Structures are given as C-alpha cells and as structure tokens.
Amino acid sequence: MQSSKTSQDSQSNPSGTSTSTNQVKLDRFRRVFPNRVEKVREALRILGNCSSNNYEWNERQVKQCFGLLFREFIHTAALFGITVTAQINGTEIRTIDS
C-alpha cells in the first residue's frame, strides 16, 4: 500500500511541480537573492572609489565599462521578465551592442 501524501505535497501548480517544491525554491531564493544583491551593491561602491583624486581615469574607458555593466543589468533583468533601459550621457545602452 502506498503512503499518503499531505494535501500540500500532492497539490500541483500549473507548471506541474508540487507546492512544497515551490516553497523550497522560494525559501532558497529569499535566502540567496538579497545576499547576491548586496554583493553587487558593495562592488559598485568599491568601484566608485576609483573616481577619487587617488586615480587618474579616462572618461571614454569609464563610459565603456559602465556600458558593459548596464548591459549585464539589462540582460539579468530580462531573465526575470523585467525590462530595464539605461543611458550614458543621453545614449541608450542596448544589450545587442556587446
């Protein structure tokens, strides 16, 4: 005789996965996502330190680097179904420019 599952375990969502599986994935996302966002924010703060008088920097190179960063943001947002646009001095950044 098969063991019975709880009603929550046997419920399926439209994608065919069980509710408990979805809850595990949601819990994992809630645990991992904020930490990863904070790491990106910290890296950007550190990158900003390069703008101080301790460094000599080239505006063209900095614009290129920010273009690369913005493309990554645009691409990553798209993975979540979010449309993001960015501009550098009025020029729109597009993912196809990479």
SVG drawing of the C-alpha trace seen along z (x, -y; Angstrom):
<svg xmlns="http://www.w3.org/2000/svg" viewBox="-5 -64 51 66">
<polyline fill="none" stroke="black" stroke-width="0.4" points="0.0,0.0 1.3,-3.4 1.9,-6.0 -0.5,-9.0 0.9,-12.5 -0.3,-15.6 -2.7,-17.7 0.0,-20.3 2.5,-17.8 0.1,-16.4 -1.1,-19.8 0.4,-20.9 0.6,-24.3 0.1,-24.9 3.8,-24.0 3.3,-20.6 5.6,-21.0 4.3,-20.4 3.6,-23.3 6.2,-22.1 8.8,-22.0 7.9,-25.6 8.1,-26.6 11.6,-25.2 12.6,-27.1 11.0,-30.3 12.8,-29.9 16.1,-29.4 15.6,-32.5 14.7,-34.5 17.9,-33.4 20.3,-33.7 19.0,-36.7 19.4,-39.5 23.0,-38.5 23.9,-38.5 22.3,-41.9 24.3,-43.2 27.5,-41.9 26.8,-43.7 26.0,-46.9 29.2,-46.7 31.2,-46.0 29.7,-49.1 30.6,-51.2 34.2,-50.0 34.3,-50.7 33.2,-54.3 36.3,-54.7 38.3,-54.8 36.7,-58.2 38.7,-59.8 41.7,-62.0 43.9,-59.0 43.3,-57.8 43.7,-59.2 40.9,-57.9 39.9,-58.2 36.2,-59.2 36.0,-57.1 37.2,-54.0 34.8,-54.7 31.9,-55.1 32.8,-51.8 32.9,-50.0 29.6,-51.4 28.1,-50.3 29.3,-46.8 27.8,-46.9 24.5,-48.3 24.3,-45.6 24.7,-43.0 21.9,-44.7 19.6,-44.8 20.3,-41.1 19.9,-39.9 16.6,-41.9 15.3,-40.3 15.9,-36.8 13.3,-37.9 11.0,-39.2 11.8,-42.9 12.5,-45.4 15.3,-47.9 16.7,-50.7 19.8,-52.7 21.6,-55.7 25.0,-57.2 25.0,-60.9 21.8,-60.5 23.0,-57.5 20.8,-54.5 22.6,-51.3 21.4,-48.1 22.3,-44.5 23.0,-44.0 25.9,-46.4 28.1,-44.0"/>
</svg>
